[in-house]
Amino acid sequence: MVTLTPITIDNTTFTAVSVELPKTNLLAVYNDKGYIMCGALDVGLLNERLRDRQIIAARAVGVRTIQQLLDAPLESVTYEAERLGITKGMIGKDALLKMI
């Protein structure tokens, strides 16, 4: 099942996506600028092979719900996310606010 839910953080609306798969879930929260995602995101691929696309993204690991994704420290971030001031260890919802 795929679930899309609007989420408001500090008066800014983002979209949360949850994809239920056998034995795991894929989780992401995004706006038109970038996104945070669960451990399925391959930041290395985005940084190296897709660098010319300038993708703003960050990854949190060990999360099982959208709320955990919002509250978790980021494990890795893309180069473009770093340009916005998004850093490893930053909480997911704080990273999203930098994407406004």
mmCIF file as gemmi writes it, N, C-alpha and C atoms, coordinates in Angstrom:
data_model
loop_
_atom_site.group_PDB
_atom_site.id
_atom_site.type_symbol
_atom_site.label_atom_id
_atom_site.label_alt_id
_atom_site.label_comp_id
_atom_site.label_asym_id
_atom_site.label_entity_id
_atom_site.label_seq_id
_atom_site.pdbx_PDB_ins_code
_atom_site.Cartn_x
_atom_site.Cartn_y
_atom_site.Cartn_z
_atom_site.occupancy
_atom_site.B_iso_or_equiv
_atom_site.pdbx_formal_charge
_atom_site.auth_seq_id
_atom_site.auth_asym_id
_atom_site.pdbx_PDB_model_num
ATOM 1 N N . MET Axp A 1 ? 0.833 -1.171 0 1 0 ? 1 A 1
ATOM 2 C CA . MET Axp A 1 ? 0 0 0 1 0 ? 1 A 1
ATOM 3 C C . MET Axp A 1 ? 0.888 1.249 0 1 0 ? 1 A 1
ATOM 4 N N . VAL Axp A 2 ? 0.47 2.267 -0.716 1 0 ? 2 A 1
ATOM 5 C CA . VAL Axp A 2 ? 1.168 3.543 -0.767 1 0 ? 2 A 1
ATOM 6 C C . VAL Axp A 2 ? 0.277 4.59 -0.099 1 0 ? 2 A 1
ATOM 7 N N . THR Axp A 3 ? 0.863 5.345 0.839 1 0 ? 3 A 1
ATOM 8 C CA . THR Axp A 3 ? 0.123 6.382 1.547 1 0 ? 3 A 1
ATOM 9 C C . THR Axp A 3 ? 0.809 7.722 1.347 1 0 ? 3 A 1
ATOM 10 N N . LEU Axp A 4 ? 0.054 8.726 0.922 1 0 ? 4 A 1
ATOM 11 C CA . LEU Axp A 4 ? 0.526 10.097 0.798 1 0 ? 4 A 1
ATOM 12 C C . LEU Axp A 4 ? -0.206 10.935 1.837 1 0 ? 4 A 1
ATOM 13 N N . THR Axp A 5 ? 0.558 11.679 2.638 1 0 ? 5 A 1
ATOM 14 C CA . THR Axp A 5 ? -0.026 12.478 3.707 1 0 ? 5 A 1
ATOM 15 C C . THR Axp A 5 ? 0.63 13.842 3.743 1 0 ? 5 A 1
ATOM 16 N N . PRO Axp A 6 ? -0.168 14.925 3.767 1 0 ? 6 A 1
ATOM 17 C CA . PRO Axp A 6 ? 0.447 16.238 3.957 1 0 ? 6 A 1
ATOM 18 C C . PRO Axp A 6 ? 0.894 16.395 5.408 1 0 ? 6 A 1
ATOM 19 N N . ILE Axp A 7 ? 2.062 17.001 5.596 1 0 ? 7 A 1
ATOM 20 C CA . ILE Axp A 7 ? 2.606 17.251 6.936 1 0 ? 7 A 1
ATOM 21 C C . ILE Axp A 7 ? 3.002 18.722 7.005 1 0 ? 7 A 1
ATOM 22 N N . THR Axp A 8 ? 2.597 19.391 8.077 1 0 ? 8 A 1
ATOM 23 C CA . THR Axp A 8 ? 2.95 20.788 8.253 1 0 ? 8 A 1
ATOM 24 C C . THR Axp A 8 ? 4.004 20.926 9.334 1 0 ? 8 A 1
ATOM 25 N N . ILE Axp A 9 ? 5.094 21.605 8.999 1 0 ? 9 A 1
ATOM 26 C CA . ILE Axp A 9 ? 6.174 21.896 9.943 1 0 ? 9 A 1
ATOM 27 C C . ILE Axp A 9 ? 6.392 23.399 9.891 1 0 ? 9 A 1
ATOM 28 N N . ASP Axp A 10 ? 6.2 24.075 11.016 1 0 ? 10 A 1
ATOM 29 C CA . ASP Axp A 10 ? 6.363 25.537 11.074 1 0 ? 10 A 1
ATOM 30 C C . ASP Axp A 10 ? 5.655 26.246 9.922 1 0 ? 10 A 1
ATOM 31 N N . ASN Axp A 11 ? 4.387 25.934 9.734 1 0 ? 11 A 1
ATOM 32 C CA . ASN Axp A 11 ? 3.532 26.569 8.719 1 0 ? 11 A 1
ATOM 33 C C . ASN Axp A 11 ? 3.952 26.277 7.279 1 0 ? 11 A 1
ATOM 34 N N . THR Axp A 12 ? 4.768 25.268 7.062 1 0 ? 12 A 1
ATOM 35 C CA . THR Axp A 12 ? 5.16 24.861 5.717 1 0 ? 12 A 1
ATOM 36 C C . THR Axp A 12 ? 4.687 23.428 5.495 1 0 ? 12 A 1
ATOM 37 N N . THR Axp A 13 ? 4.048 23.202 4.361 1 0 ? 13 A 1
ATOM 38 C CA . THR Axp A 13 ? 3.502 21.878 4.078 1 0 ? 13 A 1
ATOM 39 C C . THR Axp A 13 ? 4.471 21.061 3.22 1 0 ? 13 A 1
ATOM 40 N N . PHE Axp A 14 ? 4.681 19.838 3.656 1 0 ? 14 A 1
ATOM 41 C CA . PHE Axp A 14 ? 5.477 18.838 2.945 1 0 ? 14 A 1
ATOM 42 C C . PHE Axp A 14 ? 4.568 17.646 2.672 1 0 ? 14 A 1
ATOM 43 N N . THR Axp A 15 ? 5.011 16.736 1.825 1 0 ? 15 A 1
ATOM 44 C CA . THR Axp A 15 ? 4.27 15.513 1.564 1 0 ? 15 A 1
ATOM 45 C C . THR Axp A 15 ? 5.053 14.332 2.112 1 0 ? 15 A 1
ATOM 46 N N . ALA Axp A 16 ? 4.382 13.496 2.886 1 0 ? 16 A 1
ATOM 47 C CA . ALA Axp A 16 ? 4.984 12.274 3.41 1 0 ? 16 A 1
ATOM 48 C C . ALA Axp A 16 ? 4.493 11.092 2.58 1 0 ? 16 A 1
ATOM 49 N N . VAL Axp A 17 ? 5.42 10.213 2.217 1 0 ? 17 A 1
ATOM 50 C CA . VAL Axp A 17 ? 5.101 9.028 1.428 1 0 ? 17 A 1
ATOM 51 C C . VAL Axp A 17 ? 5.564 7.804 2.206 1 0 ? 17 A 1
ATOM 52 N N . SER Axp A 18 ? 4.671 6.856 2.333 1 0 ? 18 A 1
ATOM 53 C CA . SER Axp A 18 ? 5.013 5.587 2.967 1 0 ? 18 A 1
ATOM 54 C C . SER Axp A 18 ? 4.592 4.472 2.019 1 0 ? 18 A 1
ATOM 55 N N . VAL Axp A 19 ? 5.548 3.599 1.688 1 0 ? 19 A 1
ATOM 56 C CA . VAL Axp A 19 ? 5.268 2.461 0.817 1 0 ? 19 A 1
ATOM 57 C C . VAL Axp A 19 ? 5.493 1.193 1.63 1 0 ? 19 A 1
ATOM 58 N N . GLU Axp A 20 ? 4.408 0.461 1.856 1 0 ? 20 A 1
ATOM 59 C CA . GLU Axp A 20 ? 4.509 -0.782 2.618 1 0 ? 20 A 1
ATOM 60 C C . GLU Axp A 20 ? 4.926 -1.914 1.679 1 0 ? 20 A 1
ATOM 61 N N . LEU Axp A 21 ? 6.062 -2.508 1.987 1 0 ? 21 A 1
ATOM 62 C CA . LEU Axp A 21 ? 6.589 -3.635 1.225 1 0 ? 21 A 1
ATOM 63 C C . LEU Axp A 21 ? 6.722 -4.833 2.153 1 0 ? 21 A 1
ATOM 64 N N . PRO Axp A 22 ? 6.885 -6.024 1.627 1 0 ? 22 A 1
ATOM 65 C CA . PRO Axp A 22 ? 7.099 -7.175 2.501 1 0 ? 22 A 1
ATOM 66 C C . PRO Axp A 22 ? 8.341 -6.959 3.378 1 0 ? 22 A 1
ATOM 67 N N . LYS Axp A 23 ? 8.168 -7.022 4.66 1 0 ? 23 A 1
ATOM 68 C CA . LYS Axp A 23 ? 9.229 -6.958 5.659 1 0 ? 23 A 1
ATOM 69 C C . LYS Axp A 23 ? 9.886 -5.597 5.821 1 0 ? 23 A 1
ATOM 70 N N . THR Axp A 24 ? 9.402 -4.563 5.118 1 0 ? 24 A 1
ATOM 71 C CA . THR Axp A 24 ? 9.991 -3.225 5.277 1 0 ? 24 A 1
ATOM 72 C C . THR Axp A 24 ? 9.03 -2.166 4.762 1 0 ? 24 A 1
ATOM 73 N N . ASN Axp A 25 ? 9.329 -0.93 5.06 1 0 ? 25 A 1
ATOM 74 C CA . ASN Axp A 25 ? 8.606 0.219 4.522 1 0 ? 25 A 1
ATOM 75 C C . ASN Axp A 25 ? 9.609 1.184 3.911 1 0 ? 25 A 1
ATOM 76 N N . LEU Axp A 26 ? 9.216 1.839 2.838 1 0 ? 26 A 1
ATOM 77 C CA . LEU Axp A 26 ? 9.996 2.935 2.284 1 0 ? 26 A 1
ATOM 78 C C . LEU Axp A 26 ? 9.325 4.219 2.743 1 0 ? 26 A 1
ATOM 79 N N . LEU Axp A 27 ? 10.11 5.135 3.305 1 0 ? 27 A 1
ATOM 80 C CA . LEU Axp A 27 ? 9.57 6.374 3.866 1 0 ? 27 A 1
ATOM 81 C C . LEU Axp A 27 ? 10.289 7.571 3.28 1 0 ? 27 A 1
ATOM 82 N N . ALA Axp A 28 ? 9.537 8.615 2.945 1 0 ? 28 A 1
ATOM 83 C CA . ALA Axp A 28 ? 10.131 9.854 2.459 1 0 ? 28 A 1
ATOM 84 C C . ALA Axp A 28 ? 9.218 11.019 2.817 1 0 ? 28 A 1
ATOM 85 N N . VAL Axp A 29 ? 9.829 12.185 3.021 1 0 ? 29 A 1
ATOM 86 C CA . VAL Axp A 29 ? 9.094 13.433 3.195 1 0 ? 29 A 1
ATOM 87 C C . VAL Axp A 29 ? 9.744 14.436 2.257 1 0 ? 29 A 1
ATOM 88 N N . TYR Axp A 30 ? 8.934 15.136 1.458 1 0 ? 30 A 1
ATOM 89 C CA . TYR Axp A 30 ? 9.51 15.995 0.421 1 0 ? 30 A 1
ATOM 90 C C . TYR Axp A 30 ? 8.697 17.26 0.181 1 0 ? 30 A 1
ATOM 91 N N . ASN Axp A 31 ? 9.339 18.186 -0.504 1 0 ? 31 A 1
ATOM 92 C CA . ASN Axp A 31 ? 8.673 19.337 -1.111 1 0 ? 31 A 1
ATOM 93 C C . ASN Axp A 31 ? 9.26 19.483 -2.515 1 0 ? 31 A 1
ATOM 94 N N . ASP Axp A 32 ? 9.013 20.602 -3.155 1 0 ? 32 A 1
ATOM 95 C CA . ASP Axp A 32 ? 9.491 20.758 -4.529 1 0 ? 32 A 1
ATOM 96 C C . ASP Axp A 32 ? 10.997 20.984 -4.632 1 0 ? 32 A 1
ATOM 97 N N . LYS Axp A 33 ? 11.671 21.146 -3.499 1 0 ? 33 A 1
ATOM 98 C CA . LYS Axp A 33 ? 13.111 21.419 -3.504 1 0 ? 33 A 1
ATOM 99 C C . LYS Axp A 33 ? 13.966 20.183 -3.189 1 0 ? 33 A 1
ATOM 100 N N . GLY Axp A 34 ? 13.499 19.334 -2.257 1 0 ? 34 A 1
ATOM 101 C CA . GLY Axp A 34 ? 14.298 18.182 -1.856 1 0 ? 34 A 1
ATOM 102 C C . GLY Axp A 34 ? 13.526 17.238 -0.95 1 0 ? 34 A 1
ATOM 103 N N . TYR Axp A 35 ? 14.25 16.306 -0.343 1 0 ? 35 A 1
ATOM 104 C CA . TYR Axp A 35 ? 13.586 15.306 0.487 1 0 ? 35 A 1
ATOM 105 C C . TYR Axp A 35 ? 14.525 14.665 1.502 1 0 ? 35 A 1
ATOM 106 N N . ILE Axp A 36 ? 13.884 14.08 2.528 1 0 ? 36 A 1
ATOM 107 C CA . ILE Axp A 36 ? 14.582 13.183 3.446 1 0 ? 36 A 1
ATOM 108 C C . ILE Axp A 36 ? 13.952 11.809 3.252 1 0 ? 36 A 1
ATOM 109 N N . MET Axp A 37 ? 14.74 10.77 3.503 1 0 ? 37 A 1
ATOM 110 C CA . MET Axp A 37 ? 14.254 9.423 3.239 1 0 ? 37 A 1
ATOM 111 C C . MET Axp A 37 ? 14.865 8.442 4.225 1 0 ? 37 A 1
ATOM 112 N N . CYS Axp A 38 ? 14.274 7.263 4.289 1 0 ? 38 A 1
ATOM 113 C CA . CYS Axp A 38 ? 14.78 6.196 5.141 1 0 ? 38 A 1
ATOM 114 C C . CYS Axp A 38 ? 16.087 5.635 4.571 1 0 ? 38 A 1
ATOM 115 N N . GLY Axp A 39 ? 16.588 4.592 5.196 1 0 ? 39 A 1
ATOM 116 C CA . GLY Axp A 39 ? 17.865 3.999 4.832 1 0 ? 39 A 1
ATOM 117 C C . GLY Axp A 39 ? 17.955 3.438 3.429 1 0 ? 39 A 1
ATOM 118 N N . ALA Axp A 40 ? 16.846 3.329 2.712 1 0 ? 40 A 1
ATOM 119 C CA . ALA Axp A 40 ? 16.881 2.82 1.341 1 0 ? 40 A 1
ATOM 120 C C . ALA Axp A 40 ? 17.53 3.806 0.368 1 0 ? 40 A 1
ATOM 121 N N . LEU Axp A 41 ? 17.655 5.064 0.763 1 0 ? 41 A 1
ATOM 122 C CA . LEU Axp A 41 ? 18.249 6.079 -0.106 1 0 ? 41 A 1
ATOM 123 C C . LEU Axp A 41 ? 19.748 5.856 -0.246 1 0 ? 41 A 1
ATOM 124 N N . ASP Axp A 42 ? 20.24 5.869 -1.457 1 0 ? 42 A 1
ATOM 125 C CA . ASP Axp A 42 ? 21.665 5.696 -1.724 1 0 ? 42 A 1
ATOM 126 C C . ASP Axp A 42 ? 22.292 7.071 -1.983 1 0 ? 42 A 1
ATOM 127 N N . VAL Axp A 43 ? 22.752 7.724 -0.921 1 0 ? 43 A 1
ATOM 128 C CA . VAL Axp A 43 ? 23.335 9.06 -1.033 1 0 ? 43 A 1
ATOM 129 C C . VAL Axp A 43 ? 24.593 9.025 -1.899 1 0 ? 43 A 1
ATOM 130 N N . GLY Axp A 44 ? 25.389 7.986 -1.791 1 0 ? 44 A 1
ATOM 131 C CA . GLY Axp A 44 ? 26.591 7.867 -2.607 1 0 ? 44 A 1
ATOM 132 C C . GLY Axp A 44 ? 26.273 7.906 -4.093 1 0 ? 44 A 1
ATOM 133 N N . LEU Axp A 45 ? 25.224 7.222 -4.508 1 0 ? 45 A 1
ATOM 134 C CA . LEU Axp A 45 ? 24.807 7.237 -5.909 1 0 ? 45 A 1
ATOM 135 C C . LEU Axp A 45 ? 24.405 8.647 -6.33 1 0 ? 45 A 1
ATOM 136 N N . LEU Axp A 46 ? 23.643 9.327 -5.478 1 0 ? 46 A 1
ATOM 137 C CA . LEU Axp A 46 ? 23.212 10.687 -5.816 1 0 ? 46 A 1
ATOM 138 C C . LEU Axp A 46 ? 24.403 11.634 -5.924 1 0 ? 46 A 1
ATOM 139 N N . ASN Axp A 47 ? 25.388 11.459 -5.044 1 0 ? 47 A 1
ATOM 140 C CA . ASN Axp A 47 ? 26.556 12.336 -5.055 1 0 ? 47 A 1
ATOM 141 C C . ASN Axp A 47 ? 27.5 12.053 -6.212 1 0 ? 47 A 1
ATOM 142 N N . GLU Axp A 48 ? 27.675 10.822 -6.567 1 0 ? 48 A 1
ATOM 143 C CA . GLU Axp A 48 ? 28.677 10.467 -7.572 1 0 ? 48 A 1
ATOM 144 C C . GLU Axp A 48 ? 28.108 10.353 -8.985 1 0 ? 48 A 1
ATOM 145 N N . ARG Axp A 49 ? 27.159 9.493 -9.178 1 0 ? 49 A 1
ATOM 146 C CA . ARG Axp A 49 ? 26.666 9.229 -10.537 1 0 ? 49 A 1
ATOM 147 C C . ARG Axp A 49 ? 25.629 10.231 -11.01 1 0 ? 49 A 1
ATOM 148 N N . LEU Axp A 50 ? 24.912 10.838 -10.076 1 0 ? 50 A 1
ATOM 149 C CA . LEU Axp A 50 ? 23.853 11.765 -10.463 1 0 ? 50 A 1
ATOM 150 C C . LEU Axp A 50 ? 24.164 13.187 -9.999 1 0 ? 50 A 1
ATOM 151 N N . ARG Axp A 51 ? 25.42 13.465 -9.793 1 0 ? 51 A 1
ATOM 152 C CA . ARG Axp A 51 ? 25.847 14.754 -9.253 1 0 ? 51 A 1
ATOM 153 C C . ARG Axp A 51 ? 25.36 15.933 -10.094 1 0 ? 51 A 1
ATOM 154 N N . ASP Axp A 52 ? 25.315 15.762 -11.395 1 0 ? 52 A 1
ATOM 155 C CA . ASP Axp A 52 ? 24.896 16.853 -12.276 1 0 ? 52 A 1
ATOM 156 C C . ASP Axp A 52 ? 23.43 17.232 -12.082 1 0 ? 52 A 1
ATOM 157 N N . ARG Axp A 53 ? 22.65 16.388 -11.441 1 0 ? 53 A 1
ATOM 158 C CA . ARG Axp A 53 ? 21.241 16.692 -11.18 1 0 ? 53 A 1
ATOM 159 C C . ARG Axp A 53 ? 21.059 17.585 -9.952 1 0 ? 53 A 1
ATOM 160 N N . GLN Axp A 54 ? 22.101 17.727 -9.155 1 0 ? 54 A 1
ATOM 161 C CA . GLN Axp A 54 ? 22.089 18.601 -7.967 1 0 ? 54 A 1
ATOM 162 C C . GLN Axp A 54 ? 20.908 18.297 -7.046 1 0 ? 54 A 1
ATOM 163 N N . ILE Axp A 55 ? 20.794 17.046 -6.655 1 0 ? 55 A 1
ATOM 164 C CA . ILE Axp A 55 ? 19.683 16.58 -5.827 1 0 ? 55 A 1
ATOM 165 C C . ILE Axp A 55 ? 19.927 16.936 -4.365 1 0 ? 55 A 1
ATOM 166 N N . ILE Axp A 56 ? 18.927 17.543 -3.755 1 0 ? 56 A 1
ATOM 167 C CA . ILE Axp A 56 ? 18.961 17.888 -2.336 1 0 ? 56 A 1
ATOM 168 C C . ILE Axp A 56 ? 18.233 16.776 -1.591 1 0 ? 56 A 1
ATOM 169 N N . ALA Axp A 57 ? 18.992 15.976 -0.845 1 0 ? 57 A 1
ATOM 170 C CA . ALA Axp A 57 ? 18.402 14.829 -0.162 1 0 ? 57 A 1
ATOM 171 C C . ALA Axp A 57 ? 19.245 14.449 1.051 1 0 ? 57 A 1
ATOM 172 N N . ALA Axp A 58 ? 18.598 13.76 1.983 1 0 ? 58 A 1
ATOM 173 C CA . ALA Axp A 58 ? 19.285 13.286 3.183 1 0 ? 58 A 1
ATOM 174 C C . ALA Axp A 58 ? 18.656 11.967 3.627 1 0 ? 58 A 1
ATOM 175 N N . ARG Axp A 59 ? 19.429 11.201 4.367 1 0 ? 59 A 1
ATOM 176 C CA . ARG Axp A 59 ? 19.008 9.849 4.758 1 0 ? 59 A 1
ATOM 177 C C . ARG Axp A 59 ? 19.117 9.664 6.264 1 0 ? 59 A 1
ATOM 178 N N . ALA Axp A 60 ? 18.088 9.047 6.832 1 0 ? 60 A 1
ATOM 179 C CA . ALA Axp A 60 ? 18.106 8.622 8.234 1 0 ? 60 A 1
ATOM 180 C C . ALA Axp A 60 ? 17.929 7.105 8.244 1 0 ? 60 A 1
ATOM 181 N N . VAL Axp A 61 ? 18.657 6.429 9.09 1 0 ? 61 A 1
ATOM 182 C CA . VAL Axp A 61 ? 18.577 4.965 9.138 1 0 ? 61 A 1
ATOM 183 C C . VAL Axp A 61 ? 17.884 4.502 10.419 1 0 ? 61 A 1
ATOM 184 N N . GLY Axp A 62 ? 17.338 3.295 10.357 1 0 ? 62 A 1
ATOM 185 C CA . GLY Axp A 62 ? 16.697 2.703 11.529 1 0 ? 62 A 1
ATOM 186 C C . GLY Axp A 62 ? 15.318 3.26 11.839 1 0 ? 62 A 1
ATOM 187 N N . VAL Axp A 63 ? 14.687 3.92 10.873 1 0 ? 63 A 1
ATOM 188 C CA . VAL Axp A 63 ? 13.36 4.494 11.108 1 0 ? 63 A 1
ATOM 189 C C . VAL Axp A 63 ? 12.288 3.6 10.501 1 0 ? 63 A 1
ATOM 190 N N . ARG Axp A 64 ? 11.147 3.55 11.169 1 0 ? 64 A 1
ATOM 191 C CA . ARG Axp A 64 ? 10.059 2.688 10.706 1 0 ? 64 A 1
ATOM 192 C C . ARG Axp A 64 ? 8.752 3.443 10.471 1 0 ? 64 A 1
ATOM 193 N N . THR Axp A 65 ? 8.725 4.721 10.869 1 0 ? 65 A 1
ATOM 194 C CA . THR Axp A 65 ? 7.533 5.537 10.682 1 0 ? 65 A 1
ATOM 195 C C . THR Axp A 65 ? 7.946 6.925 10.188 1 0 ? 65 A 1
ATOM 196 N N . ILE Axp A 66 ? 6.984 7.653 9.656 1 0 ? 66 A 1
ATOM 197 C CA . ILE Axp A 66 ? 7.253 9.022 9.221 1 0 ? 66 A 1
ATOM 198 C C . ILE Axp A 66 ? 7.684 9.869 10.415 1 0 ? 66 A 1
ATOM 199 N N . GLN Axp A 67 ? 7.032 9.72 11.558 1 0 ? 67 A 1
ATOM 200 C CA . GLN Axp A 67 ? 7.408 10.515 12.724 1 0 ? 67 A 1
ATOM 201 C C . GLN Axp A 67 ? 8.847 10.225 13.142 1 0 ? 67 A 1
ATOM 202 N N . GLN Axp A 68 ? 9.253 8.978 13.107 1 0 ? 68 A 1
ATOM 203 C CA . GLN Axp A 68 ? 10.645 8.651 13.42 1 0 ? 68 A 1
ATOM 204 C C . GLN Axp A 68 ? 11.59 9.286 12.411 1 0 ? 68 A 1
ATOM 205 N N . LEU Axp A 69 ? 11.21 9.313 11.139 1 0 ? 69 A 1
ATOM 206 C CA . LEU Axp A 69 ? 12.034 9.946 10.108 1 0 ? 69 A 1
ATOM 207 C C . LEU Axp A 69 ? 12.197 11.439 10.396 1 0 ? 69 A 1
ATOM 208 N N . LEU Axp A 70 ? 11.135 12.089 10.801 1 0 ? 70 A 1
ATOM 209 C CA . LEU Axp A 70 ? 11.196 13.516 11.13 1 0 ? 70 A 1
ATOM 210 C C . LEU Axp A 70 ? 12.077 13.798 12.341 1 0 ? 70 A 1
ATOM 211 N N . ASP Axp A 71 ? 12.081 12.874 13.302 1 0 ? 71 A 1
ATOM 212 C CA . ASP Axp A 71 ? 12.797 13.079 14.559 1 0 ? 71 A 1
ATOM 213 C C . ASP Axp A 71 ? 14.221 12.524 14.572 1 0 ? 71 A 1
ATOM 214 N N . ALA Axp A 72 ? 14.578 11.743 13.575 1 0 ? 72 A 1
ATOM 215 C CA . ALA Axp A 72 ? 15.868 11.05 13.57 1 0 ? 72 A 1
ATOM 216 C C . ALA Axp A 72 ? 17.011 11.951 13.117 1 0 ? 72 A 1
ATOM 217 N N . PRO Axp A 73 ? 18.202 11.706 13.656 1 0 ? 73 A 1
ATOM 218 C CA . PRO Axp A 73 ? 19.384 12.405 13.125 1 0 ? 73 A 1
ATOM 219 C C . PRO Axp A 73 ? 19.733 11.837 11.752 1 0 ? 73 A 1
ATOM 220 N N . LEU Axp A 74 ? 20.181 12.703 10.876 1 0 ? 74 A 1
ATOM 221 C CA . LEU Axp A 74 ? 20.541 12.273 9.529 1 0 ? 74 A 1
ATOM 222 C C . LEU Axp A 74 ? 21.879 11.557 9.528 1 0 ? 74 A 1
ATOM 223 N N . GLU Axp A 75 ? 21.949 10.461 8.813 1 0 ? 75 A 1
ATOM 224 C CA . GLU Axp A 75 ? 23.153 9.644 8.732 1 0 ? 75 A 1
ATOM 225 C C . GLU Axp A 75 ? 24.041 10.09 7.576 1 0 ? 75 A 1
ATOM 226 N N . SER Axp A 76 ? 23.426 10.589 6.497 1 0 ? 76 A 1
ATOM 227 C CA . SER Axp A 76 ? 24.192 11.074 5.354 1 0 ? 76 A 1
ATOM 228 C C . SER Axp A 76 ? 23.358 12.084 4.58 1 0 ? 76 A 1
ATOM 229 N N . VAL Axp A 77 ? 24.062 12.972 3.867 1 0 ? 77 A 1
ATOM 230 C CA . VAL Axp A 77 ? 23.395 14.026 3.092 1 0 ? 77 A 1
ATOM 231 C C . VAL Axp A 77 ? 24.118 14.198 1.754 1 0 ? 77 A 1
ATOM 232 N N . THR Axp A 78 ? 23.411 14.684 0.765 1 0 ? 78 A 1
ATOM 233 C CA . THR Axp A 78 ? 24.044 14.933 -0.529 1 0 ? 78 A 1
ATOM 234 C C . THR Axp A 78 ? 24.855 16.223 -0.471 1 0 ? 78 A 1
ATOM 235 N N . TYR Axp A 79 ? 25.734 16.376 -1.445 1 0 ? 79 A 1
ATOM 236 C CA . TYR Axp A 79 ? 26.538 17.597 -1.535 1 0 ? 79 A 1
ATOM 237 C C . TYR Axp A 79 ? 25.646 18.831 -1.658 1 0 ? 79 A 1
ATOM 238 N N . GLU Axp A 80 ? 24.589 18.718 -2.433 1 0 ? 80 A 1
ATOM 239 C CA . GLU Axp A 80 ? 23.675 19.858 -2.617 1 0 ? 80 A 1
ATOM 240 C C . GLU Axp A 80 ? 22.947 20.195 -1.318 1 0 ? 80 A 1
ATOM 241 N N . ALA Axp A 81 ? 22.627 19.189 -0.518 1 0 ? 81 A 1
ATOM 242 C CA . ALA Axp A 81 ? 22.007 19.443 0.784 1 0 ? 81 A 1
ATOM 243 C C . ALA Axp A 81 ? 22.992 20.181 1.697 1 0 ? 81 A 1
ATOM 244 N N . GLU Axp A 82 ? 24.255 19.78 1.65 1 0 ? 82 A 1
ATOM 245 C CA . GLU Axp A 82 ? 25.272 20.463 2.458 1 0 ? 82 A 1
ATOM 246 C C . GLU Axp A 82 ? 25.366 21.938 2.091 1 0 ? 82 A 1
ATOM 247 N N . ARG Axp A 83 ? 25.177 22.257 0.83 1 0 ? 83 A 1
ATOM 248 C CA . ARG Axp A 83 ? 25.224 23.657 0.39 1 0 ? 83 A 1
ATOM 249 C C . ARG Axp A 83 ? 24.132 24.498 1.044 1 0 ? 83 A 1
ATOM 250 N N . LEU Axp A 84 ? 23.028 23.85 1.429 1 0 ? 84 A 1
ATOM 251 C CA . LEU Axp A 84 ? 21.934 24.549 2.105 1 0 ? 84 A 1
ATOM 252 C C . LEU Axp A 84 ? 22.127 24.604 3.616 1 0 ? 84 A 1
ATOM 253 N N . GLY Axp A 85 ? 23.195 23.984 4.112 1 0 ? 85 A 1
ATOM 254 C CA . GLY Axp A 85 ? 23.428 23.955 5.546 1 0 ? 85 A 1
ATOM 255 C C . GLY Axp A 85 ? 22.888 22.722 6.24 1 0 ? 85 A 1
ATOM 256 N N . ILE Axp A 86 ? 22.476 21.725 5.475 1 0 ? 86 A 1
ATOM 257 C CA . ILE Axp A 86 ? 22.001 20.46 6.034 1 0 ? 86 A 1
ATOM 258 C C . ILE Axp A 86 ? 23.219 19.587 6.296 1 0 ? 86 A 1
ATOM 259 N N . THR Axp A 87 ? 23.326 19.067 7.519 1 0 ? 87 A 1
ATOM 260 C CA . THR Axp A 87 ? 24.514 18.318 7.918 1 0 ? 87 A 1
ATOM 261 C C . THR Axp A 87 ? 24.154 16.976 8.533 1 0 ? 87 A 1
ATOM 262 N N . LYS Axp A 88 ? 25.117 16.079 8.526 1 0 ? 88 A 1
ATOM 263 C CA . LYS Axp A 88 ? 24.963 14.806 9.239 1 0 ? 88 A 1
ATOM 264 C C . LYS Axp A 88 ? 24.677 15.114 10.702 1 0 ? 88 A 1
ATOM 265 N N . GLY Axp A 89 ? 23.778 14.348 11.29 1 0 ? 89 A 1
ATOM 266 C CA . GLY Axp A 89 ? 23.428 14.538 12.689 1 0 ? 89 A 1
ATOM 267 C C . GLY Axp A 89 ? 22.263 15.494 12.9 1 0 ? 89 A 1
ATOM 268 N N . MET Axp A 90 ? 21.954 16.312 11.913 1 0 ? 90 A 1
ATOM 269 C CA . MET Axp A 90 ? 20.807 17.221 11.997 1 0 ? 90 A 1
ATOM 270 C C . MET Axp A 90 ? 19.526 16.388 12.04 1 0 ? 90 A 1
ATOM 271 N N . ILE Axp A 91 ? 18.532 16.852 12.763 1 0 ? 91 A 1
ATOM 272 C CA . ILE Axp A 91 ? 17.244 16.172 12.841 1 0 ? 91 A 1
ATOM 273 C C . ILE Axp A 91 ? 16.502 16.35 11.513 1 0 ? 91 A 1
ATOM 274 N N . GLY Axp A 92 ? 15.773 15.316 11.081 1 0 ? 92 A 1
ATOM 275 C CA . GLY Axp A 92 ? 15.089 15.327 9.798 1 0 ? 92 A 1
ATOM 276 C C . GLY Axp A 92 ? 14.207 16.542 9.573 1 0 ? 92 A 1
ATOM 277 N N . LYS Axp A 93 ? 13.372 16.892 10.54 1 0 ? 93 A 1
ATOM 278 C CA . LYS Axp A 93 ? 12.471 18.03 10.318 1 0 ? 93 A 1
ATOM 279 C C . LYS Axp A 93 ? 13.231 19.346 10.205 1 0 ? 93 A 1
ATOM 280 N N . ASP Axp A 94 ? 14.375 19.472 10.873 1 0 ? 94 A 1
ATOM 281 C CA . ASP Axp A 94 ? 15.181 20.681 10.737 1 0 ? 94 A 1
ATOM 282 C C . ASP Axp A 94 ? 15.783 20.766 9.336 1 0 ? 94 A 1
ATOM 283 N N . ALA Axp A 95 ? 16.158 19.627 8.785 1 0 ? 95 A 1
ATOM 284 C CA . ALA Axp A 95 ? 16.685 19.598 7.413 1 0 ? 95 A 1
ATOM 285 C C . ALA Axp A 95 ? 15.599 20.024 6.427 1 0 ? 95 A 1
ATOM 286 N N . LEU Axp A 96 ? 14.385 19.544 6.626 1 0 ? 96 A 1
ATOM 287 C CA . LEU Axp A 96 ? 13.295 19.935 5.727 1 0 ? 96 A 1
ATOM 288 C C . LEU Axp A 96 ? 13.067 21.438 5.746 1 0 ? 96 A 1
ATOM 289 N N . LEU Axp A 97 ? 13.165 22.04 6.915 1 0 ? 97 A 1
ATOM 290 C CA . LEU Axp A 97 ? 12.972 23.486 7.004 1 0 ? 97 A 1
ATOM 291 C C . LEU Axp A 97 ? 14.039 24.273 6.262 1 0 ? 97 A 1
ATOM 292 N N . LYS Axp A 98 ? 15.221 23.693 6.092 1 0 ? 98 A 1
ATOM 293 C CA . LYS Axp A 98 ? 16.266 24.332 5.289 1 0 ? 98 A 1
ATOM 294 C C . LYS Axp A 98 ? 15.962 24.237 3.8 1 0 ? 98 A 1
ATOM 295 N N . MET Axp A 99 ? 15.01 23.391 3.431 1 0 ? 99 A 1
ATOM 296 C CA . MET Axp A 99 ? 14.64 23.201 2.03 1 0 ? 99 A 1
ATOM 297 C C . MET Axp A 99 ? 13.499 24.118 1.59 1 0 ? 99 A 1
ATOM 298 N N . ILE Axp A 100 ? 13.14 25.066 2.425 1 0 ? 100 A 1
ATOM 299 C CA . ILE Axp A 100 ? 12.043 25.973 2.083 1 0 ? 100 A 1
ATOM 300 C C . ILE Axp A 100 ? 12.548 27.017 1.083 1 0 ? 100 A 1
